[in-house]
Amino acid sequence: MLQIKQLVAGYGSIKALKSIDLSVPAGAIVSLIGANGAGKTTAMKTVMGLVRPSAGRILFEDREITGWSVHEVVRQGISLVPEGRSILAQMTVLENLEMGAYLRKDQAVGSDLAKVFARFPILEERQQQLGGTLSGGQQQMLAIGRALMARPKLLLLDEPSMGLAPLIVADIFRVIQEISNDGTTILLVEQNVRQALKIAHYAYVMEIGRIVLEGSAAEVSANPKVMEAYLGGRK
């Protein structure tokens, strides 16, 4: 579904991505792991059109989207749940969700809103509450729900468990698995490497802007270097 080929991108003279190659098959959960500053978020932002690449190609369903604007990428079928959630704090839960569907002209927005409320009942209960007054876990649910309102074929999740309590993290990963089971393809950047590899089909490891390892999630989790660096030295 998504192919990244020899992608180079960054900020000014700083190259955060140094000619990376990455593929996300339709229906899969692919995890992108690495230390802070490895370039994972830049990769997500470049796919979304928030960062313009200086070289390389991005293909989505065999159509080149390199350098497209954000709204064009969203219209094509890609949504991002950004690191830090980026909730519209002074808008209600309902308004935040409606913003997720701002490009849609079809008649199914109402039914998709009902699906989000069914998946996250707390959002329905608090739909008139300001987004900025929700707890961290509720804001993450809202961020995921907002992205789903665009009806994406590919969902990009950037650090969805960051700053959340362990019980909430378990809920978020359960939801990610459910979204995958419903047919949405997922590219996941996640600091909780153990959990990410547990639900992923395939994984890439980034270091300083380069892909240094890739393989099935089982292969990557069993790699001694990955075990030492991210899994506490054991599976």
C-alpha positions in Angstrom: 0.0 0.0 0.0 2.8 2.4 1.0 6.3 2.4 -0.5 9.0 4.8 0.5 12.0 4.7 -1.8 15.4 6.3 -1.1 13.7 9.1 0.9 15.8 12.0 2.0 14.3 14.8 4.2 15.1 17.1 7.0 15.1 20.6 8.4 17.4 23.1 6.7 20.9 21.6 6.5 19.9 18.8 8.9 19.1 15.5 7.2 16.8 13.6 9.5 16.1 10.9 6.8 19.2 9.6 4.9 17.9 7.6 1.9 15.4 5.2 3.6 13.4 2.5 2.0 10.2 1.2 3.7 7.1 -0.7 2.7 3.7 -1.2 4.3 1.6 -4.0 2.8 -2.2 -3.6 2.7 -3.8 -5.0 5.8 -0.6 -5.1 7.9 0.6 -3.4 11.0 4.2 -2.3 10.4 6.2 -0.9 13.3 9.0 1.7 13.0 11.2 1.7 16.1 14.3 3.5 17.2 15.7 5.9 19.7 14.6 9.5 20.1 16.0 11.5 17.2 16.3 8.5 14.9 14.0 10.2 12.3 10.8 8.2 12.9 8.5 11.2 13.3 10.1 12.9 10.3 9.3 9.9 8.2 5.6 10.2 9.3 5.5 13.9 8.6 7.1 13.5 5.2 4.5 10.9 4.1 1.8 13.3 5.3 3.2 16.3 3.4 4.2 18.2 6.5 7.9 17.9 5.6 9.0 18.1 1.9 11.6 15.6 0.9 14.8 16.7 -0.9 15.1 13.3 -2.7 13.3 10.0 -3.1 9.8 8.9 -3.8 6.6 8.1 -1.8 4.0 5.8 -3.5 0.6 5.1 -2.1 -1.4 2.4 -3.9 1.1 2.7 -6.7 0.4 6.4 -7.1 3.2 8.9 -6.4 2.4 11.3 -3.7 5.8 12.8 -3.1 5.6 16.4 -2.1 1.8 16.5 -2.0 0.1 18.9 0.4 -1.5 17.5 3.6 -5.1 17.8 2.4 -4.3 16.0 -0.8 -2.6 13.2 1.1 -5.7 12.9 3.5 -8.0 12.9 0.5 -6.0 10.1 -1.0 -6.7 8.0 2.2 -3.9 8.5 4.7 -4.5 9.9 8.2 -2.0 10.8 11.0 -2.4 10.6 14.8 0.5 12.9 15.7 2.9 12.6 18.6 1.4 14.7 21.4 -2.1 14.2 20.0 -2.6 17.9 18.9 -6.2 18.1 20.2 -8.0 21.3 19.4 -8.2 22.3 23.0 -10.9 25.0 22.8 -13.2 22.9 20.6 -15.6 20.3 21.9 -15.0 16.5 21.5 -17.7 16.5 18.9 -16.2 19.4 17.0 -12.8 17.7 17.1 -14.3 14.6 15.5 -16.2 16.6 12.9 -12.9 18.3 11.9 -11.5 14.8 11.1 -14.2 14.6 8.4 -13.8 18.1 7.0 -12.8 16.9 3.5 -15.6 14.4 3.2 -18.7 15.0 1.1 -20.3 11.6 1.4 -23.4 10.7 3.4 -21.7 8.2 5.8 -20.1 10.7 8.2 -22.9 10.2 10.7 -22.5 6.4 10.7 -18.7 6.7 11.1 -19.2 9.1 14.1 -21.5 6.4 15.6 -18.7 3.9 15.1 -16.2 6.1 16.9 -18.6 6.5 19.8 -19.2 2.8 19.9 -15.4 2.2 20.0 -14.8 5.0 22.6 -18.0 5.3 24.7 -16.3 7.9 26.9 -16.2 10.3 23.9 -19.9 10.0 23.4 -20.5 10.8 27.1 -18.2 13.8 26.9 -19.0 15.0 23.3 -19.9 18.5 24.5 -16.8 18.8 26.7 -13.8 20.9 25.6 -11.0 18.7 24.2 -8.4 20.4 26.3 -10.1 19.3 29.5 -10.0 15.6 28.8 -7.4 13.3 30.5 -4.4 12.2 28.5 -5.9 8.8 27.7 -9.2 10.4 26.6 -7.3 12.9 24.4 -5.5 10.0 22.7 -8.8 8.2 22.1 -10.1 11.5 20.6 -7.0 11.9 18.4 -7.5 8.3 17.1 -11.2 8.9 16.6 -10.6 12.1 14.8 -8.2 10.4 12.4 -10.7 7.6 11.8 -13.4 10.1 10.8 -11.4 10.7 7.6 -12.1 7.1 6.8 -8.4 6.3 6.1 -7.0 3.3 4.2 -3.7 3.9 6.0 -3.4 5.1 9.6 -0.1 6.6 10.8 0.2 6.4 14.6 3.1 8.4 16.1 3.8 7.4 19.8 0.2 6.7 20.8 1.1 5.4 24.3 3.4 8.4 25.2 2.7 9.7 28.7 -0.2 7.3 29.5 -0.7 5.0 32.4 -0.1 1.2 31.8 -3.8 0.3 31.9 -4.6 3.0 29.4 -1.7 1.8 27.2 -3.2 -1.6 27.2 -6.5 -0.2 26.1 -4.9 1.8 23.3 -3.1 -1.2 21.9 -6.3 -3.2 22.1 -8.0 -0.5 20.0 -5.1 -0.5 17.5 -5.4 -4.2 17.0 -9.2 -3.8 16.5 -8.7 -1.1 13.9 -6.3 -3.4 12.1 -8.8 -6.3 12.3 -11.4 -4.0 10.8 -9.2 -3.7 7.7 -7.2 -0.5 8.2 -3.5 -0.7 7.4 -1.3 0.8 10.1 2.2 2.3 10.3 3.1 2.5 14.0 5.9 4.5 15.6 6.0 3.6 19.3 8.3 4.0 22.3 6.8 0.9 23.9 8.8 -1.5 21.7 7.7 -4.7 23.4 4.0 -3.9 22.8 4.6 -2.6 19.3 6.4 -5.8 18.2 3.7 -7.9 19.9 1.0 -6.6 17.6 3.0 -5.8 14.4 3.5 -8.1 11.4 6.7 -6.5 10.3 9.2 -4.0 11.8 11.9 -1.6 10.8 14.6 -0.3 13.2 15.9 3.3 12.6 19.2 4.8 13.8 20.3 8.3 13.0 18.1 8.6 9.9 18.8 5.2 8.4 17.0 1.9 8.4 19.5 -0.5 10.0 17.4 -3.6 10.5 14.1 -5.0 9.2 12.2 -8.2 9.3 9.1 -9.9 10.7 8.2 -8.6 14.2 9.3 -12.0 15.6 12.6 -11.8 13.9 13.3 -8.2 15.0 12.2 -8.9 18.6 14.6 -11.9 18.7 17.5 -9.9 17.3 20.2 -9.6 20.1 20.9 -5.9 19.4 17.2 -5.1 19.5 16.8 -7.1 22.7 19.7 -5.3 24.3 18.8 -1.8 23.2 15.0 -1.9 23.5 13.8 -5.0 25.3 15.9 -5.0 28.5 18.2 -7.8 27.2 15.5 -10.4 27.1 12.3 -11.3 25.2 
